[in-house]
């Protein structure tokens, strides 16, 4: 009989290796899945994980895409991970991302066509504020009325999507766009454009912000007393109260921070790679970032690596759709499998398997 | 047929890094009360878990009434006739007594029959209990009766009791002992685990003493002194706390009319509690569990805020200040529940040191934690309070209850509190460690600190307190000097009759 036995303390080895094992299992089972769909499993895996970086024809295009896609994922996931550590589940980063983009873009467009160097910093600030404000709704409802932040933040995603549609076809629509929905193109407006900082690397201000966030989160969680309090709140809420942590403040802080970072990510995306506010400019980064946060073990460095890996599966997945005519749903399944296997292998961090023989009574 | 019920031969169980039981052998006779004695971590729990089928031994064997006894799960042990009453009850507050009993049985009878049998058994053994009462409304002693009756309904031949008296009033202890003696007279054997040596002397026929996982001797408790047994257990002699003769200073803590509404469904409201505590004084609060102990500690620590003017520290009102502010002002506390309240289970001892000592020990600068300094502090506590652990990096939940208790108490004492509020300071700690914790509290008082000790161990309170008060349904009796009191009076003061009220089972 197989039994799970609780470990006296969490295994360090499993904490580190369970994501690697999860990636491996995903490759094996994903390969089987692709095989059943008629593609060669090895070719499919190579197309997803190897070709985007090293294929002689595609790499030049897809390599910069790695940072473009990983940037927002990492930035959002860092914010979410701090809340997750405290046991505060912001599932609505997608909505905060949209609201950050709308506020950031809107704040800039209000001054069109000014070329002031203050425009872009103002837009960053507005993006942060927009995401923060949107996350404050579940935060205040939770602390005042005891609502569940998972439900409220998730529902607000759909509200945000509706506001986005209204913004793109209404108050932010390009007056010179001949009636088509979508805002002015930021790529044509230097002061507000979040362009590549180094040509052909995909590096833009959002990626820089993500890297800063990784370092700041690392220091915050491992060294700062407030970071300690956040972790304590998640591990043992009663001990946190005993230590003197104010639970209301932790909720406001964690939701506010994750909302602000998601909002900034949205603003960087709208003014950079996306180029404009359009009806469907959000690409699900806010949801995927949840996977990234867990895949990275809620650890800032882990999230950095997980963000890059997730970005790779995005790019590789598109490539596989193109080259091997695999259905898009199969790629999404493949990404979902990653979280599934991660959660499954995660059990071994706190538990170990015991094989017990059936003994004669 | 011999008179031996359970025979244990060469039982060995090793966990990574520690041998919990090393070649333990002894016999339990039919119809005897056999004591199992030992320090924390001596391997008592592991041993009874093997008998009860929760843990499989690495080596050695057991025989139960002549037949091989190797249960692979508790239900097999129960079938053989072994029953166990755990130290921590596994009862559902929101279900009634009969429902709780049924949940723990293999084949529960129909509810009506069960209620009848519960009444029969409870009357037969003098354990008054109403099957229809909600468990949430029961005292700790009554909850224990539920567990005992659940065991007795299965007609056990060996009853294992893990620290049964730690939650009982003296009167309840007497009732329990009567029951156990009655069971013994009927031929049931009892394996009785306790730290309280006087109890073992009063109750048990034989005692087996474990030290570091080894059987270091068997004795007849009635013929040995408590001191002799304790020394066998510890392997060296320990000091009884020194008598106290202290000069009292100024009033440090002044509590006036402190009230707190009921928190949660099964909490106890605090009603108009008033007392004054002077520098150098130890004030002991007794009472049956669930009469406001936790609430009082949390109201004093700052986890619950009370009306302005109800708690004054060194003359300044702190009623509206949270735990951090009170700590910085010199009021420290140690709650009863070690895992989850006093300490975070999955965090290391170093991190758990930061939990309360961050400000007072200057473990942070500009908000950044100095982990080196934090580790030094944790190591100091581990050393000063003899916490048995591989090091400060170990997670709190990996420590045995007694060792974690020593760490939690030490963490507060070493921060030089001016006022210390402590709930159950020696709960689950072995005799030697309990003595050293009490001594540390007395030393702290001698240095001029004021201490509130909340405890259910009356011997402990009598030993270290200057004045004694009792909590009963959230009210505090006026504290009186212990020299004016005897055990009987105290029992009545703390509502010792409380446990007896339900003695008249309806019908």
Contacts between the chains, C-beta under 8 A, distances in Angstrom:
chain1	res1	chain2	res2	distance
A	8	B	15	7.9
A	8	B	16	7.9
A	8	B	395	7.4
A	8	B	397	7.3
A	8	B	398	4.2
A	9	B	346	7.5
A	9	B	394	6.7
A	9	B	395	3.9
A	9	B	397	7.0
A	9	B	398	4.9
A	10	B	346	6.5
A	10	B	395	7.1
A	219	B	368	7.9
A	223	B	368	4.7
A	223	B	369	5.6
A	223	B	371	7.6
A	224	B	367	5.4
A	224	B	368	5.8
A	224	B	369	7.0
A	225	B	354	7.7
A	225	B	358	5.9
A	225	B	364	5.0
A	225	B	367	5.3
A	225	B	368	7.4
A	225	B	369	5.7
A	226	B	367	6.7
A	228	B	351	7.2
A	228	B	354	6.1
A	228	B	358	7.9
A	228	B	369	6.2
A	231	B	347	7.7
A	232	B	344	5.8
A	232	B	347	7.2
A	232	B	355	6.7
A	235	B	344	4.5
A	235	B	345	7.2
A	235	B	346	5.4
A	235	B	347	5.9
A	236	B	340	5.1
A	236	B	341	7.6
A	236	B	343	7.6
A	236	B	344	3.8
A	236	B	345	6.4
A	236	B	346	8.0
A	236	B	347	7.7
A	238	B	337	7.7
A	238	B	340	5.6
A	238	B	341	4.7
A	239	B	340	6.2
A	239	B	341	5.8
A	239	B	342	6.9
A	239	B	343	6.3
A	239	B	344	4.6
A	239	B	355	6.4
A	240	B	344	7.8
A	241	B	303	5.2
A	241	B	323	7.4
A	242	B	301	6.7
A	242	B	303	6.0
A	242	B	323	6.3
A	242	B	333	7.9
A	242	B	335	6.3
A	242	B	341	5.8
A	242	B	342	6.8
A	242	B	355	7.6
A	242	B	356	7.6
A	243	B	323	6.7
A	243	B	324	7.7
A	243	B	355	4.7
A	243	B	356	6.1
A	244	B	302	7.3
A	244	B	322	5.5
A	244	B	323	3.8
A	244	B	324	3.3
A	244	B	325	7.7
A	244	B	327	6.8
A	246	B	322	6.9
A	356	B	56	7.2
A	356	B	72	7.1
A	358	B	72	7.4
A	359	B	56	7.7
A	359	B	70	6.1
A	359	B	72	5.1
A	361	B	70	7.3
A	361	B	71	7.7
A	361	B	72	7.6
A	361	B	76	6.1
